[in-house]
């Protein structure tokens, strides 16, 4: 079976552009986003890596570490980083894994166990399934999995929005409704009884139906 939300993110040791890491140790007490790319010097991924570098302060503010992955070697990553800086305005400012043995891609179910050989012999189309986003919590459990086709650039503003929801709902017994963003009303979690809710929200709540209890976002 593939990975699922709530599963422990597989730990691994890997070479990156910022040295060797042990993934769980590298995460520490932070959150993490692992996002993968089928090959270096691909156009859509070039725009994505440049954008992530620009918005990294937003992830830093939320105590979220970023790490990219491509099956190409680290020395190719260095040349790609120059292209990214020249075309997108910002070079990657986070580690990039060189997954040349396909170990991480296999651990995370992005490539089959039978994949082997020299990554230089594989095209981006061969690796088209290496287009995932994994959000991992401080407990090392997977909180979000997104899979994108090569032709569609990822919306990392949406990933920030989801992280805001994940961090809020980890601290408070609430859920976030459709299109929620920071500061909007939230829904009292179904696991909270009305009696408990009255203690938490003495001013009450709006309830268009008994199972939809709407309150302001907890601070």
C-alpha positions in Angstrom: 0.0 0.0 0.0 1.1 3.6 -0.6 1.6 6.2 2.1 -1.5 7.7 3.6 -2.3 10.7 5.8 -1.5 9.8 9.4 1.3 7.4 8.5 4.9 7.9 9.8 6.9 9.6 7.1 9.6 7.2 6.1 13.0 8.2 7.5 16.0 8.2 5.2 19.6 9.5 4.9 20.3 11.5 1.8 22.9 13.7 0.2 21.6 17.2 -0.4 23.0 20.5 -1.6 23.5 21.5 2.1 25.2 18.2 3.1 24.1 14.8 4.3 20.8 14.7 6.3 18.8 12.2 8.3 15.3 13.2 7.5 13.6 12.9 10.9 16.6 14.5 12.7 16.6 17.3 10.1 12.9 18.0 10.8 13.4 18.1 14.6 10.5 19.9 16.3 9.5 21.7 13.1 7.0 21.0 10.4 8.4 20.1 6.9 7.4 20.2 3.3 9.1 17.6 1.0 8.4 18.4 -2.7 9.7 16.4 -5.6 10.7 17.0 -9.2 11.1 14.4 -12.0 14.3 15.9 -13.4 16.6 19.0 -13.3 16.2 21.7 -15.9 12.4 21.1 -16.4 10.4 24.3 -17.1 7.5 24.0 -14.7 9.7 22.9 -11.8 12.1 25.8 -12.5 9.2 28.2 -11.8 8.2 26.3 -8.7 11.6 26.3 -7.1 12.0 30.0 -7.8 8.7 30.8 -6.2 9.4 28.6 -3.1 12.6 30.4 -2.6 10.8 33.8 -2.7 8.1 32.8 -0.2 10.4 30.8 2.1 10.1 33.5 4.8 6.4 32.7 5.0 7.2 29.0 5.7 9.9 30.1 8.2 7.4 32.2 10.1 5.2 29.0 10.5 8.2 26.9 11.6 8.1 24.9 8.4 11.3 23.6 6.8 11.5 23.1 3.0 13.3 20.4 1.2 13.2 19.6 -2.5 14.1 16.5 -4.4 15.1 15.5 -7.9 16.5 12.2 -9.1 19.5 14.0 -10.7 22.8 14.4 -8.9 23.7 17.3 -6.7 26.3 18.7 -9.1 23.5 19.2 -11.6 21.3 20.9 -9.0 24.0 23.5 -8.7 23.8 24.4 -12.4 20.0 24.3 -12.2 20.0 26.7 -9.2 21.9 29.3 -11.4 19.2 29.0 -14.1 16.5 29.4 -11.5 18.1 32.5 -10.1 18.6 34.0 -13.5 15.1 33.2 -14.8 13.0 33.5 -11.6 14.9 36.0 -9.6 15.7 33.8 -6.6 17.9 30.7 -6.2 16.8 27.8 -4.0 17.6 28.7 -0.4 16.7 25.3 1.0 18.3 21.9 0.6 17.7 19.8 -2.6 18.1 16.1 -2.4 20.0 14.3 -5.1 18.0 11.0 -5.2 20.3 9.3 -7.7 19.6 5.8 -6.3 15.9 6.5 -6.3 15.8 5.5 -2.6 13.6 8.4 -1.4 11.3 8.2 -4.5 10.7 4.5 -3.8 10.2 5.0 0.0 7.5 7.6 -0.7 5.8 5.5 -3.4 6.7 7.9 -6.3 8.7 5.3 -8.3 8.3 1.5 -8.4 10.6 -0.8 -6.5 12.0 -2.2 -9.8 13.4 1.2 -11.0 17.2 1.1 -11.2 20.1 2.3 -13.3 21.6 5.6 -14.1 19.2 8.6 -13.6 20.8 10.3 -16.6 19.3 7.6 -18.8 15.8 8.5 -17.6 13.7 11.3 -19.0 11.3 13.6 -17.1 8.5 11.5 -18.6 10.0 8.3 -17.1 9.9 10.1 -13.7 6.6 11.9 -14.1 5.2 10.4 -10.9 7.9 12.2 -8.9 5.7 15.3 -8.6 4.4 15.1 -5.0 4.1 17.3 -2.0 4.3 15.8 1.5 3.6 17.9 4.6 5.0 16.3 7.7 4.3 17.3 11.2 6.7 17.5 14.2 5.4 14.1 15.2 6.9 12.9 11.9 3.4 11.9 10.6 2.2 12.8 7.1 -0.4 15.5 7.2 -1.0 16.2 3.5 -0.2 14.5 0.2 -0.6 16.2 -3.1 0.2 14.7 -6.5 0.5 17.0 -9.6 1.0 16.2 -13.3 4.1 17.6 -15.0 2.1 20.1 -17.0 0.5 21.8 -14.0 2.5 24.1 -11.7 1.8 23.6 -8.0 0.0 26.3 -6.0 2.3 26.8 -3.0 0.0 29.5 -1.6 -2.6 26.8 -1.2 0.0 24.7 0.7 0.6 27.6 3.1 -3.2 27.9 3.6 -3.4 24.2 4.4 -0.5 24.4 6.8 -2.3 27.3 8.6 -5.3 25.0 8.9 -3.2 22.0 10.1 -1.4 24.1 12.7 -4.7 25.7 14.0 -6.6 22.4 14.2 -3.7 20.7 15.9 -3.9 23.2 18.7 -7.7 23.7 18.9 -10.6 21.3 18.6 -12.0 22.9 15.4 -12.1 22.2 11.7 -11.8 24.8 8.9 -14.6 25.1 6.2 -14.4 25.4 2.5 -12.0 28.1 1.2 -11.0 29.0 4.8 -8.2 31.4 5.3 -6.4 32.8 8.3 -8.9 34.8 10.4 -12.1 33.3 9.0 -14.7 31.6 11.1 -14.2 27.9 11.9 -16.3 24.9 12.8 -16.4 23.2 16.2 -15.1 19.7 15.8 -17.6 16.9 15.8 -15.7 15.2 18.7 -16.7 18.2 21.0 -20.1 17.7 22.7 -22.4 20.7 23.1 -21.7 20.7 26.8 -18.0 20.9 26.2 -18.5 23.5 23.5 -20.4 25.7 26.0 -17.4 25.7 28.3 -15.0 26.6 25.5 -17.3 29.1 23.8 -19.5 30.7 26.5 -20.8 33.2 23.9 -22.3 30.4 21.9 -22.2 29.6 18.2 -24.1 29.9 15.0 -25.7 26.6 14.0 -27.5 26.4 10.6 -27.7 22.7 11.4 -27.0 21.0 14.8 -23.9 19.4 13.3 -22.5 22.7 11.9 -21.4 24.9 14.8 -19.7 28.0 13.6 -17.4 30.1 15.8 -14.7 32.8 15.4 -11.2 31.4 14.8 -9.5 30.8 18.2 -6.6 33.2 18.7 
